[in-house]
Amino acid sequence: MVVEVRMIAPLAFRGISRITCALGVFFAVALSIASADEIRVPNYTDPRERIPLPDLTAYSRIRFVTTVDFPPFSFLDQTGHLAGFHVDLARAICDEIGMLPRCQIQALPWGELDGAIANGQAEALISGLAITAQSREKYRFTRPYLALPARFALRSEENAGVNSARALSGKRVGVLGGTAHEAMLRDWFADLRPVTFSRPGWMFDALKAGTIDAVFGDGLQLSFWLSSQSAEDCCRFLDGPYSSQAHLGEGLAIAVRPRNAPLSQAFDHALSALNRNGRFTELYLRWFPNGLY
C-alpha cells in the first residue's frame, strides 16, 4: 500500500464535532470485551450478517484521502510519515478485499478533499467527515465503524464509591462552551450545574484543583488526558458512555461518490469481516489503549 503525504500549512479540521446541536437519543451499539484489558470495544456489525463482496475489477486502484490534523486517526509521526488509526484501517480494508497492493492513501489539506473526490483524483475519503443531510447529497457513506461518545470524568480519590452520574445531581460540571457537549449536557442532565470553559486545559486544571466536581466532554479527548502526565493520575471516567446522533452525529464512516456504490459495499464487507476476525479490535486497542467506552 502506497502512503503519500502532501501538506504544507497547518490544517483546520471540520469533522463530526461541528454537527448542529439538538435533542438526541441513544443509538444502539454492541460492545465486545477485550479480555486482556477489559476494555470495551465497539462493534457496529451484526455477526450473523454476511455482506457480499462486489466485483471490483473496474477499479485498477483505490485511493483514499485524509488529513494530517486528526490524531490519533491521521497525523505525521516523528519521522514525518503518515500514521494513525485511519491509515491502518484503510490498509486492513484493502487487505480484506484483496486490493492491498493497489491501494494508496494521501494526506491533503481539508479544503482539497472534496475536490480530490469530485475530480476523480481519489475514490474514498476517510477523515471524519460529518454525516449530514448536506453531505449525503454529495457522498455515499459506509456504515459507521466508530463513534466518539461523551463521557464524564471526576477526581478519583474523593469519589471512590461514586459509580453513577446520578451522584452529580446539583454539582458543578465543567464543559466546553458552545459545543455539542454543552448542549447535550444541558438537554440530558438538567439537574447538573454546567460551568463553561473556553479551553480544555483550563477545564482540566479546574477539575484537578477541585473548583468543579466533574467534567463532561469528548470521550476521546478525556481518554488521552486521563492517561497523560498532566493529569497526574487525578481522575477517572464516570458512568457512560453517552451517545446521541442528534448531538454527536452518526459516527465515523468512509465516504465515496454515489456512483462508487460497489466500493461502499466492499468497504462494508471488509468492516464486517474485520469485526468478526478480531482485526478491528486489534487496531482499536493499538490506537485507543485506554478505551473510549
C-alpha positions in Angstrom: 0.0 0.0 0.0 1.4 3.4 -1.0 1.2 6.2 1.5 1.7 9.7 0.2 1.7 13.0 2.1 1.2 16.4 0.6 0.8 19.1 3.2 2.4 22.5 3.6 0.4 24.5 6.2 -1.5 23.6 9.4 -5.0 22.4 8.7 -8.4 23.1 10.1 -10.4 20.0 11.0 -14.1 20.2 10.1 -15.3 16.8 11.2 -18.0 15.3 13.2 -17.6 17.6 16.2 -19.2 20.5 14.3 -22.6 19.0 13.8 -25.6 21.2 14.7 -26.8 20.5 18.3 -30.4 19.3 19.0 -32.1 17.0 21.5 -31.0 13.5 20.7 -31.5 9.8 21.5 -29.2 6.9 22.2 -28.3 4.8 19.2 -27.6 1.1 19.6 -24.1 -0.2 19.6 -22.9 -3.6 20.6 -19.8 -3.6 22.8 -17.5 -6.6 23.0 -15.0 -7.0 25.8 -11.3 -7.3 25.1 -10.4 -9.9 27.7 -6.8 -8.9 28.2 -7.5 -5.4 29.5 -11.3 -5.5 30.0 -11.6 -2.6 27.5 -15.0 -2.4 25.8 -14.5 -2.4 22.0 -17.4 -1.1 19.8 -18.8 -3.4 17.2 -21.4 -1.9 14.9 -22.0 -5.0 12.8 -24.3 -7.9 13.1 -22.0 -11.0 13.5 -24.6 -13.1 11.6 -24.7 -10.8 8.6 -22.6 -11.6 5.6 -22.2 -8.7 3.2 -21.2 -10.0 -0.2 -18.0 -8.6 -1.8 -18.9 -7.0 -5.2 -16.9 -7.3 -8.4 -14.1 -4.7 -8.2 -12.4 -5.5 -11.5 -13.4 -2.0 -12.7 -11.0 -0.5 -10.1 -7.4 -0.6 -11.1 -6.6 1.1 -7.7 -8.3 2.6 -4.7 -7.0 5.9 -3.5 -8.0 7.2 0.0 -7.6 10.8 1.0 -7.3 12.1 4.6 -5.7 15.0 6.6 -2.8 15.1 9.0 -4.5 17.1 11.7 -6.8 14.5 13.3 -4.6 12.5 15.8 -4.8 9.6 16.6 -6.7 9.0 13.4 -4.3 10.5 10.9 -1.2 12.5 11.6 2.5 12.8 10.8 4.7 10.8 13.2 8.1 11.7 14.4 9.7 10.5 11.2 7.3 12.6 9.0 5.3 9.5 7.9 1.6 9.4 7.8 0.2 7.3 10.6 -2.9 6.7 12.6 -6.0 4.6 13.1 -7.4 5.6 9.7 -4.2 4.7 7.9 -4.1 1.3 9.5 -7.8 0.8 8.9 -7.6 1.6 5.2 -4.7 -0.8 4.9 -6.7 -3.6 6.7 -9.8 -2.9 4.5 -7.7 -3.2 1.3 -6.1 -6.4 2.6 -9.5 -7.9 3.4 -10.9 -7.2 -0.2 -7.7 -8.4 -1.9 -6.6 -4.9 -3.1 -3.7 -4.1 -0.8 -1.0 -3.7 -3.5 -3.4 -1.4 -5.4 -4.4 0.9 -2.5 -3.0 4.3 -1.8 -3.7 6.9 1.0 -2.8 10.5 0.5 -2.9 13.4 3.0 -4.3 16.7 1.8 -5.4 20.0 3.3 -9.1 19.7 4.4 -10.2 22.2 1.7 -8.8 19.9 -1.1 -10.5 16.7 0.0 -13.8 17.5 -1.8 -12.1 18.4 -5.0 -10.0 15.3 -4.9 -13.1 13.1 -4.8 -15.1 15.2 -7.3 -12.3 15.3 -9.8 -11.6 11.6 -9.7 -8.2 12.0 -8.1 -9.3 9.8 -5.2 -12.1 7.2 -4.7 -12.6 7.4 -0.9 -12.5 9.9 1.9 -11.6 8.7 5.4 -11.2 11.8 7.6 -14.1 12.1 10.0 -16.5 13.9 7.5 -19.7 14.7 9.3 -22.7 12.7 8.1 -25.4 15.3 7.5 -28.2 15.8 5.0 -25.9 18.1 3.0 -23.0 15.7 2.9 -25.3 12.8 1.9 -26.2 14.7 -1.2 -22.6 14.5 -2.4 -21.4 11.2 -0.9 -22.4 7.7 -0.2 -21.3 6.6 3.2 -20.3 3.2 4.6 -21.9 2.0 7.8 -20.3 3.7 10.8 -17.3 1.9 12.2 -16.7 4.1 15.3 -18.5 6.8 17.2 -16.9 9.2 19.6 -19.1 9.2 22.8 -19.4 11.7 25.5 -18.1 10.9 29.0 -18.0 12.2 32.5 -14.7 12.4 34.4 -14.2 13.2 38.1 -11.4 13.1 40.7 -10.7 9.6 41.9 -9.7 10.0 45.5 -12.7 11.9 46.7 -15.2 9.8 44.8 -14.0 6.2 45.3 -17.5 4.9 45.8 -19.2 7.0 43.1 -20.2 5.0 40.1 -23.3 6.7 38.7 -23.8 10.2 37.1 -26.8 10.5 39.4 -24.4 11.3 42.2 -23.6 14.5 40.4 -27.0 16.0 40.9 -26.7 19.6 41.8 -22.9 19.5 41.2 -20.8 21.9 39.2 -19.8 20.1 35.9 -17.3 21.7 33.5 -17.9 21.6 29.8 -16.5 23.5 26.8 -18.8 26.3 26.0 -20.6 26.5 22.6 -20.1 22.8 21.8 -22.3 19.8 21.1 -21.3 18.5 24.5 -22.6 21.6 26.3 -25.9 21.2 24.5 -26.0 17.5 25.3 -25.2 18.2 29.0 -28.0 20.7 29.3 -30.5 18.6 27.4 -29.8 15.3 29.1 -28.7 16.3 32.6 -30.9 19.2 33.7 -30.2 18.7 37.4 -26.5 19.4 36.9 -24.9 22.8 37.1 -22.9 23.4 33.9 -19.7 25.5 34.2 -18.5 26.5 30.7 -14.8 26.9 29.7 -13.3 28.2 26.5 -10.2 25.9 26.6 -9.8 22.3 27.6 -6.7 22.9 29.6 -8.5 25.4 31.8 -11.3 23.0 32.4 -8.9 20.1 33.3 -7.0 22.4 35.7 -10.2 23.4 37.4 -11.1 19.7 37.8 -7.7 18.9 39.3 -8.0 21.9 41.7 -11.4 20.9 42.8 -13.2 24.1 41.8 -15.6 21.9 39.8 -16.8 18.5 40.7 -16.6 16.8 37.3 -16.2 17.4 33.5 -18.3 16.3 30.6 -16.9 16.1 27.1 -15.5 14.1 24.2 -14.5 10.6 25.3 -11.5 10.5 23.1 -10.0 13.7 24.4 -10.8 12.7 28.0 -9.3 9.3 27.5 -5.9 10.7 26.4 -5.9 13.4 29.1 -6.7 10.9 31.9 -3.6 8.9 30.9 -1.3 11.9 30.3 1.3 13.2 32.7 -0.5 16.5 33.1 -3.5 14.6 34.7 -1.2 13.2 37.4 -3.5 10.2 37.9 -6.0 12.5 39.5 -9.1 11.4 37.8 -11.2 8.7 36.1 -14.2 8.1 33.9 -17.6 8.0 35.5 -20.6 6.2 34.0 -21.4 6.2 30.3 -20.6 6.2 27.5 -23.2 8.5 26.2 -24.0 8.7 22.5 -26.5 10.8 20.7 -26.9 11.0 16.9 -28.5 14.4 17.1 -25.8 15.9 19.2 -22.7 14.0 18.2 -23.6 12.6 14.8 -23.9 9.1 13.4 -20.2 8.3 13.8 -17.2 7.9 11.6 -17.7 6.4 8.2 -15.9 6.3 4.8 -17.3 8.5 2.1 -17.3 7.7 -1.7 -19.0 9.3 -4.7 -22.6 7.9 -5.2 -21.5 6.2 -8.4 -18.9 4.2 -6.5 -21.6 2.2 -4.7 -19.6 -1.1 -5.2 -16.7 0.4 -3.2 -19.0 1.4 -0.4 -20.4 -2.2 -0.3 -16.8 -3.6 -0.5 -15.8 -1.5 2.5 -18.9 -2.6 4.4 -17.9 -6.2 3.6 -14.4 -5.6 4.9 -15.5 -3.8 8.1 -17.9 -6.6 8.9 -15.1 -9.2 8.4 -12.6 -7.2 10.4 -15.0 -7.1 13.3 -15.6 -10.9 13.1 -12.0 -11.9 12.8 -10.7 -9.6 15.5 -8.5 -7.3 13.4 -10.7 -4.3 14.2 -10.3 -5.0 17.9 -6.5 -5.2 17.4 -6.5 -1.8 15.7 -8.8 -0.2 18.2 -6.6 -1.3 21.2 -3.5 -0.2 19.4 -4.7 3.4 18.9 -7.0 3.7 21.9 -5.3 1.7 24.6 -7.3 3.4 27.3 -10.6 2.9 25.5 -13.4 5.4 24.8 -16.3 3.3 26.2 
